[in-house]
Amino acid sequence: MEITIKDIESNLETLPKEFLYEVNDFIDFLKYKYFKEKQSEVPEWQKDEVRKRVKYSQDHPESFVSESEMDEYLNNLESGD
């Protein structure tokens, strides 16, 4: 038998009010657990892109700029210099 929202609502209505906090906490836990597992799944295309960028950075270390160099570059763009 499939459980519906109505079934859950009916069950909730029979609980003493003080248990509703626990039920709500458990729902939060389940959502956290579900989304945590989903977040850890990295698509293969993203892994490939990271590998490609790591390889590029190893082959072209001169392409890196420091944070201060990038900050200066962006400030110059904003000011029109």
DRENTORKOL-3810 file (N, C-alpha, C; in nm, 4 decimals):
REM DRENTORKOL-3810
@n.u->0.0836; n.v->-0.1190; n.w->0.0000; ca.u->0.0000; ca.v->0.0000; ca.w->0.0000; c.u->0.0875; c.v->0.1246; c.w->0.0000
@n.u->0.0544; n.v->0.2159; n.w->-0.0853; ca.u->0.1304; ca.v->0.3408; ca.w->-0.0941; c.u->0.0816; c.v->0.4396; c.w->0.0119
@n.u->0.1754; n.v->0.5043; n.w->0.0768; ca.u->0.1408; ca.v->0.6037; ca.w->0.1787; c.u->0.1263; c.v->0.7386; c.w->0.1111
@n.u->0.0180; n.v->0.8062; n.w->0.1440; ca.u->-0.0081; ca.v->0.9369; ca.w->0.0841; c.u->0.0102; c.v->1.0462; c.w->0.1896
@n.u->0.0074; n.v->1.1683; n.w->0.1446; ca.u->0.0150; ca.v->1.2835; ca.w->0.2347; c.u->-0.1046; c.v->1.2802; c.w->0.3308
@n.u->-0.2180; n.v->1.2409; n.w->0.2787; ca.u->-0.3384; ca.v->1.2304; ca.w->0.3638; c.u->-0.3171; c.v->1.1322; c.w->0.4788
@n.u->-0.2519; n.v->1.0184; n.w->0.4486; ca.u->-0.2229; ca.v->0.9198; ca.w->0.5535; c.u->-0.1354; c.v->0.9813; c.w->0.6615
@n.u->-0.0359; n.v->1.0530; n.w->0.6192; ca.u->0.0562; ca.v->1.1163; ca.w->0.7153; c.u->-0.0176; c.v->1.2229; c.w->0.7956
@n.u->-0.0984; n.v->1.3024; n.w->0.7281; ca.u->-0.1759; ca.v->1.4046; ca.w->0.7990; c.u->-0.2676; c.v->1.3418; c.w->0.9037
@n.u->-0.3328; n.v->1.2324; n.w->0.8672; ca.u->-0.4217; ca.v->1.1640; ca.w->0.9623; c.u->-0.3440; c.v->1.1159; c.w->1.0837
@n.u->-0.2280; n.v->1.0599; n.w->1.0600; ca.u->-0.1433; ca.v->1.0161; ca.w->1.1714; c.u->-0.1000; c.v->1.1322; c.w->1.2577
@n.u->-0.0646; n.v->1.2420; n.w->1.1957; ca.u->-0.0207; ca.v->1.3590; ca.w->1.2719; c.u->-0.1319; c.v->1.4137; c.w->1.3599
@n.u->-0.2521; n.v->1.4108; n.w->1.3091; ca.u->-0.3651; ca.v->1.4635; ca.w->1.3850; c.u->-0.3935; c.v->1.3830; c.w->1.5119
@n.u->-0.3518; n.v->1.2576; n.w->1.5143; ca.u->-0.3768; ca.v->1.1737; ca.w->1.6319; c.u->-0.2659; c.v->1.1859; c.w->1.7366
@n.u->-0.1567; n.v->1.2487; n.w->1.7004; ca.u->-0.0450; ca.v->1.2617; ca.w->1.7950; c.u->-0.0689; c.v->1.3746; c.w->1.8941
@n.u->-0.0189; n.v->1.3585; n.w->2.0141; ca.u->-0.0202; ca.v->1.4722; ca.w->2.1080; c.u->0.0706; c.v->1.5834; c.w->2.0521
@n.u->0.0335; n.v->1.7054; n.w->2.0774; ca.u->0.1051; ca.v->1.8207; ca.w->2.0208; c.u->0.2556; c.v->1.8187; c.w->2.0501
@n.u->0.2932; n.v->1.7712; n.w->2.1690; ca.u->0.4362; ca.v->1.7727; ca.w->2.2042; c.u->0.5202; c.v->1.6818; c.w->2.1142
@n.u->0.4573; n.v->1.5861; n.w->2.0474; ca.u->0.5321; ca.v->1.4992; ca.w->1.9561; c.u->0.5533; c.v->1.5623; c.w->1.8183
@n.u->0.4794; n.v->1.6637; n.w->1.7886; ca.u->0.4913; ca.v->1.7266; ca.w->1.6568; c.u->0.6319; c.v->1.7844; c.w->1.6349
@n.u->0.6929; n.v->1.8323; n.w->1.7415; ca.u->0.8298; ca.v->1.8832; ca.w->1.7305; c.u->0.9264; c.v->1.7720; c.w->1.6890
@n.u->0.9082; n.v->1.6573; n.w->1.7490; ca.u->0.9948; ca.v->1.5442; ca.w->1.7150; c.u->0.9733; c.v->1.4991; c.w->1.5710
@n.u->0.8481; n.v->1.4951; n.w->1.5296; ca.u->0.8179; ca.v->1.4569; ca.w->1.3913; c.u->0.8815; c.v->1.5570; c.w->1.2955
@n.u->0.8682; n.v->1.6840; n.w->1.3263; ca.u->0.9263; ca.v->1.7874; ca.w->1.2408; c.u->1.0784; c.v->1.7767; c.w->1.2359
@n.u->1.1397; n.v->1.7499; n.w->1.3493; ca.u->1.2851; ca.v->1.7301; ca.w->1.3528; c.u->1.3261; c.v->1.6105; c.w->1.2674
@n.u->1.2478; n.v->1.5060; n.w->1.2740; ca.u->1.2789; ca.v->1.3868; ca.w->1.1945; c.u->1.2660; c.v->1.4159; c.w->1.0448
@n.u->1.1653; n.v->1.4917; n.w->1.0091; ca.u->1.1492; ca.v->1.5310; ca.w->0.8677; c.u->1.2696; c.v->1.6126; c.w->0.8232
@n.u->1.3142; n.v->1.7065; n.w->0.9054; ca.u->1.4342; ca.v->1.7851; ca.w->0.8733; c.u->1.5559; c.v->1.6950; c.w->0.8559
@n.u->1.5693; n.v->1.5977; n.w->0.9444; ca.u->1.6800; ca.v->1.5025; ca.w->0.9340; c.u->1.6751; c.v->1.4272; c.w->0.8016
@n.u->1.5583; n.v->1.3771; n.w->0.7652; ca.u->1.5442; ca.v->1.3021; ca.w->0.6393; c.u->1.5781; c.v->1.3898; c.w->0.5180
@n.u->1.5317; n.v->1.5137; n.w->0.5213; ca.u->1.5633; ca.v->1.6044; ca.w->0.4096; c.u->1.7133; c.v->1.6300; c.w->0.4022
@n.u->1.7752; n.v->1.6534; n.w->0.5174; ca.u->1.9191; ca.v->1.6769; ca.w->0.5209; c.u->1.9938; c.v->1.5559; c.w->0.4648
@n.u->1.9563; n.v->1.4381; n.w->0.5107; ca.u->2.0214; ca.v->1.3148; ca.w->0.4661; c.u->2.0045; c.v->1.2963; c.w->0.3155
@n.u->1.8847; n.v->1.3182; n.w->0.2663; ca.u->1.8570; ca.v->1.3010; ca.w->0.1233; c.u->1.9374; c.v->1.4001; c.w->0.0402
@n.u->1.9340; n.v->1.5278; n.w->0.0772; ca.u->2.0031; ca.v->1.6291; ca.w->-0.0021; c.u->2.1541; c.v->1.6200; c.w->0.0121
@n.u->2.2013; n.v->1.5755; n.w->0.1272; ca.u->2.3453; ca.v->1.5566; ca.w->0.1458; c.u->2.3962; c.v->1.4510; c.w->0.0490
@n.u->2.3229; n.v->1.3409; n.w->0.0354; ca.u->2.3626; ca.v->1.2349; ca.w->-0.0582; c.u->2.3576; c.v->1.2856; c.w->-0.2010
@n.u->2.2572; n.v->1.3637; n.w->-0.2338; ca.u->2.2436; ca.v->1.4164; ca.w->-0.3706; c.u->2.3570; c.v->1.5140; c.w->-0.4029
@n.u->2.3965; n.v->1.5944; n.w->-0.3038; ca.u->2.5015; ca.v->1.6933; ca.w->-0.3268; c.u->2.6368; c.v->1.6283; c.w->-0.3506
@n.u->2.6580; n.v->1.5093; n.w->-0.2960; ca.u->2.7884; ca.v->1.4462; ca.w->-0.3103; c.u->2.8046; c.v->1.3766; c.w->-0.4454
@n.u->2.6978; n.v->1.3663; n.w->-0.5214; ca.u->2.7055; ca.v->1.3050; ca.w->-0.6528; c.u->2.7524; c.v->1.4084; c.w->-0.7546
@n.u->2.8746; n.v->1.3910; n.w->-0.8031; ca.u->2.9311; ca.v->1.4840; ca.w->-0.9009; c.u->2.9166; c.v->1.4208; c.w->-1.0391
@n.u->2.8515; n.v->1.4925; n.w->-1.1310; ca.u->2.8344; ca.v->1.4368; ca.w->-1.2653; c.u->2.9693; c.v->1.4147; c.w->-1.3338
@n.u->2.9730; n.v->1.3166; n.w->-1.4198; ca.u->3.0981; ca.v->1.2812; ca.w->-1.4891; c.u->3.1519; c.v->1.3972; c.w->-1.5720
@n.u->3.0634; n.v->1.4758; n.w->-1.6331; ca.u->3.1105; ca.v->1.5876; ca.w->-1.7162; c.u->3.1846; c.v->1.6904; c.w->-1.6308
@n.u->3.1435; n.v->1.7089; n.w->-1.5040; ca.u->3.2138; ca.v->1.8027; ca.w->-1.4167; c.u->3.3514; c.v->1.7481; c.w->-1.3780
@n.u->3.3584; n.v->1.6191; n.w->-1.3524; ca.u->3.4871; ca.v->1.5577; ca.w->-1.3215; c.u->3.5825; c.v->1.5728; c.w->-1.4397
@n.u->3.5312; n.v->1.5496; n.w->-1.5608; ca.u->3.6143; ca.v->1.5647; ca.w->-1.6812; c.u->3.6639; c.v->1.7079; c.w->-1.6966
@n.u->3.5766; n.v->1.8029; n.w->-1.6694; ca.u->3.6155; ca.v->1.9439; ca.w->-1.6814; c.u->3.7245; c.v->1.9794; c.w->-1.5809
@n.u->3.7129; n.v->1.9302; n.w->-1.4589; ca.u->3.8153; ca.v->1.9569; ca.w->-1.3570; c.u->3.9484; c.v->1.8945; c.w->-1.3987
@n.u->3.9435; n.v->1.7719; n.w->-1.4476; ca.u->4.0674; ca.v->1.7065; ca.w->-1.4946; c.u->4.1327; c.v->1.7870; c.w->-1.6063
@n.u->4.0502; n.v->1.8352; n.w->-1.6982; ca.u->4.1014; ca.v->1.9148; ca.w->-1.8093; c.u->4.1682; c.v->2.0439; c.w->-1.7589
@n.u->4.1046; n.v->2.1096; n.w->-1.6626; ca.u->4.1596; ca.v->2.2348; ca.w->-1.6096; c.u->4.2869; c.v->2.2112; c.w->-1.5277
@n.u->4.2899; n.v->2.1022; n.w->-1.4529; ca.u->4.4111; ca.v->2.0693; ca.w->-1.3764; c.u->4.5267; c.v->2.0440; c.w->-1.4722
@n.u->4.5004; n.v->1.9673; n.w->-1.5759; ca.u->4.6033; ca.v->1.9381; ca.w->-1.6764; c.u->4.6532; c.v->2.0671; c.w->-1.7407
@n.u->4.5609; n.v->2.1553; n.w->-1.7770; ca.u->4.5991; ca.v->2.2826; ca.w->-1.8371; c.u->4.6860; c.v->2.3646; c.w->-1.7412
@n.u->4.6458; n.v->2.3688; n.w->-1.6144; ca.u->4.7231; ca.v->2.4476; ca.w->-1.5175; c.u->4.8629; c.v->2.3894; c.w->-1.4964
@n.u->4.8745; n.v->2.2569; n.w->-1.5053; ca.u->5.0063; ca.v->2.1944; ca.w->-1.4920; c.u->5.0931; c.v->2.2232; c.w->-1.6150
@n.u->5.0307; n.v->2.2251; n.w->-1.7318; ca.u->5.1041; ca.v->2.2496; ca.w->-1.8557; c.u->5.1346; c.v->2.3977; c.w->-1.8774
@n.u->5.0558; n.v->2.4866; n.w->-1.8153; ca.u->5.0718; ca.v->2.6308; ca.w->-1.8358; c.u->5.0700; c.v->2.7061; c.w->-1.7024
@n.u->5.1699; n.v->2.6849; n.w->-1.6181; ca.u->5.1693; ca.v->2.7518; ca.w->-1.4871; c.u->5.1762; c.v->2.9041; c.w->-1.4984
@n.u->5.2244; n.v->2.9541; n.w->-1.6107; ca.u->5.2326; ca.v->3.0993; ca.w->-1.6303; c.u->5.0953; c.v->3.1643; c.w->-1.6446
@n.u->4.9920; n.v->3.0835; n.w->-1.6649; ca.u->4.8579; ca.v->3.1385; ca.w->-1.6837; c.u->4.7938; c.v->3.1821; c.w->-1.5515
@n.u->4.8544; n.v->3.1455; n.w->-1.4403; ca.u->4.7997; ca.v->3.1838; ca.w->-1.3107; c.u->4.8357; c.v->3.3271; c.w->-1.2771
@n.u->4.7434; n.v->3.3951; n.w->-1.2109; ca.u->4.7700; ca.v->3.5284; ca.w->-1.1585; c.u->4.7368; c.v->3.5267; c.w->-1.0104
@n.u->4.8013; n.v->3.6128; n.w->-0.9367; ca.u->4.7748; ca.v->3.6183; ca.w->-0.7928; c.u->4.6420; c.v->3.6895; c.w->-0.7679
@n.u->4.5941; n.v->3.6765; n.w->-0.6466; ca.u->4.4691; ca.v->3.7434; ca.w->-0.6095; c.u->4.4831; c.v->3.8946; c.w->-0.6235
@n.u->4.5969; n.v->3.9474; n.w->-0.5817; ca.u->4.6164; ca.v->4.0928; ca.w->-0.5904; c.u->4.6249; c.v->4.1391; c.w->-0.7363
@n.u->4.6864; n.v->4.0573; n.w->-0.8228; ca.u->4.6916; ca.v->4.0923; ca.w->-0.9655; c.u->4.5511; c.v->4.0922; c.w->-1.0264
@n.u->4.4710; n.v->3.9944; n.w->-0.9898; ca.u->4.3346; ca.v->3.9886; ca.w->-1.0420; c.u->4.2514; c.v->4.1032; c.w->-0.9884
@n.u->4.2690; n.v->4.1349; n.w->-0.8604; ca.u->4.1963; ca.v->4.2465; ca.w->-0.8002; c.u->4.2312; c.v->4.3777; c.w->-0.8706
@n.u->4.3597; n.v->4.3978; n.w->-0.8957; ca.u->4.4035; ca.v->4.5188; ca.w->-0.9659; c.u->4.3455; c.v->4.5231; c.w->-1.1081
@n.u->4.3467; n.v->4.4115; n.w->-1.1753; ca.u->4.2922; ca.v->4.4025; ca.w->-1.3109; c.u->4.1428; c.v->4.4375; c.w->-1.3118
@n.u->4.0681; n.v->4.3814; n.w->-1.2180; ca.u->3.9241; ca.v->4.4087; ca.w->-1.2111; c.u->3.8953; c.v->4.5535; c.w->-1.1752
@n.u->3.9746; n.v->4.6090; n.w->-1.0845; ca.u->3.9570; ca.v->4.7499; ca.w->-1.0483; c.u->3.9840; c.v->4.8407; c.w->-1.1676
@n.u->4.0846; n.v->4.8044; n.w->-1.2458; ca.u->4.1143; ca.v->4.8823; ca.w->-1.3660; c.u->4.0004; c.v->4.8740; c.w->-1.4668
@n.u->3.9407; n.v->4.7570; n.w->-1.4788; ca.u->3.8262; ca.v->4.7417; ca.w->-1.5695; c.u->3.7092; c.v->4.8294; c.w->-1.5249
@n.u->3.6843; n.v->4.8301; n.w->-1.3948; ca.u->3.5727; ca.v->4.9090; ca.w->-1.3407; c.u->3.5962; c.v->5.0574; c.w->-1.3558
@n.u->3.7207; n.v->5.1010; n.w->-1.3380; ca.u->3.7488; ca.v->5.2440; ca.w->-1.3448; c.u->3.7726; c.v->5.2922; c.w->-1.4872
@n.u->3.7885; n.v->5.1985; n.w->-1.5808; ca.u->3.8077; ca.v->5.2373; ca.w->-1.7195; c.u->3.9527; c.v->5.2617; c.w->-1.7567
@n.u->4.0466; n.v->5.2275; n.w->-1.6699; ca.u->4.1900; ca.v->5.2475; ca.w->-1.6994; c.u->4.2413; c.v->5.1441; c.w->-1.7963
END
